[in-house]
Amino acid sequence: MTTWLVTGGAGYIGAHVVRALQAAGIAPVVVDDLSSGHAAFVPDGVPFVQGTILDRDLLVATMREHAVTGVIHVAGFKYAGVSVQRPLHTYEQNVEGTRIVLAAMA
């Protein structure tokens, strides 16, 4: 069975992605720091790793442990107000986080 990693898979959108993967016969594994998601959104039986996408070693270990063949990256901060209040934090999470996900995939 093919396994895909869903970053932010405990969030609203990510949880729907996880369910769609399951419906397509693809085994998902979720990485989420729960900063805005909820562990309860991850379906029973789906591996859940609580951690940040800023942790390259965690991502690499998760991808190796679960033999991940694809990644759907939906983790990120989306609220405009927060991006104005905390621009560097938002940049780090969204831009640097995406860079780290890509590096871990490589």
C-alpha positions in Angstrom: 0.0 0.0 0.0 1.2 3.5 -0.8 1.7 5.9 2.1 1.5 9.6 2.0 2.5 12.2 4.6 0.0 14.9 5.3 1.5 17.9 7.2 -1.1 19.8 9.1 -3.3 16.7 8.9 -5.0 17.4 12.2 -6.4 20.7 10.9 -9.7 21.2 9.2 -8.4 21.0 5.6 -5.8 18.4 6.4 -8.3 16.1 8.1 -10.4 16.1 4.9 -7.3 15.3 2.9 -6.5 12.4 5.2 -10.0 11.0 4.7 -9.8 11.4 0.9 -6.6 9.5 0.9 -8.1 6.7 2.9 -11.1 6.6 0.5 -8.6 6.3 -2.4 -6.8 3.4 -0.7 -3.8 5.4 0.2 -2.5 5.1 3.7 -1.9 8.5 5.3 0.4 9.5 8.1 0.0 12.9 9.8 2.5 15.3 11.2 1.0 18.3 13.0 2.1 20.5 15.9 -1.6 21.0 17.0 -1.1 24.8 17.1 -4.4 25.1 15.3 -5.4 21.5 14.7 -6.9 18.9 16.9 -5.6 15.3 17.5 -9.3 14.2 17.5 -9.5 15.2 13.8 -7.1 12.4 12.9 -9.1 9.2 12.2 -8.5 6.2 14.3 -5.8 4.0 12.9 -3.9 6.8 11.1 -0.4 7.2 12.5 -0.1 10.7 14.1 3.2 12.3 14.9 2.9 15.5 17.0 5.7 17.8 15.9 6.6 20.8 13.9 7.5 21.0 10.2 10.5 23.0 11.3 12.1 19.8 12.6 13.8 18.2 9.6 15.0 15.2 11.5 11.5 14.4 12.7 10.1 14.7 9.2 12.9 12.5 7.7 12.4 9.9 10.5 8.6 9.8 10.0 9.0 9.5 6.2 11.5 6.6 6.6 9.5 4.8 9.3 6.3 4.8 7.3 7.9 4.4 3.8 6.3 7.6 2.6 6.1 7.9 -1.2 4.3 11.3 -1.4 3.6 14.4 0.7 0.7 16.8 0.8 1.8 19.9 2.7 -1.1 21.8 4.2 0.5 23.0 7.4 0.9 26.7 7.8 -0.5 29.8 9.3 -3.3 31.4 7.3 -4.7 34.2 9.4 -3.9 37.6 8.0 -4.2 39.3 11.5 -1.5 37.0 12.9 0.8 37.6 9.9 0.6 41.3 10.6 1.1 40.9 14.4 3.9 38.3 14.1 5.3 38.5 10.6 8.6 36.8 11.3 6.9 33.9 13.0 4.5 33.5 10.1 7.4 33.7 7.6 9.3 31.0 9.6 6.3 28.7 9.7 5.2 29.1 6.1 8.3 29.8 4.1 11.0 28.2 6.1 8.7 25.3 7.1 8.0 24.6 3.4 11.7 24.7 2.7 12.4 22.2 5.5 9.6 19.9 4.2 11.1 20.0 0.7 14.6 19.3 2.1 13.3 16.4 4.2 11.7 15.0 1.0 14.9 15.2 -0.9 
